[in-house]
Amino acid sequence: LGVFWHTQGSGKSYSMAFFAQKIRRKMAGSPTFVVLTDREELNIQISDIFENCGILGKDSKAKQCIATSG
């Protein structure tokens, strides 16, 4: 649906989490979100935020949703 482009420290992770929650509320089905980062620490940060916000579902853990290879 689009591209997020933010500067450093501007709340990208939370913006993406809130956007994903809105999409899940407004659209039928089970959408898949792909988040591309350039650093491992960002992968962990964003997946942890998605987990803590309940976006991944009850049984999913952040570590299960991070790709193991490109």
CORDARA-V232249 format. One record per pair of residues at least 24 apart in sequence whose ideal C-beta (glycine too) atoms are under 8 Angstrom apart, sorted by sequence separation. I is the first residue (numbers start at 1). GAP is how many residues later the second one is. If there is no record, write none. Layout:
# CORDARA-V232249
((I,GAP) (I,GAP))
This chain:
# CORDARA-V232249
((17,29) (16,30) (20,30) (24,31) (13,32) (17,32) (21,32) (13,33) (16,33) (17,33) (12,34) (16,34) (21,34) (14,35) (20,35) (13,36) (17,36) (17,38))
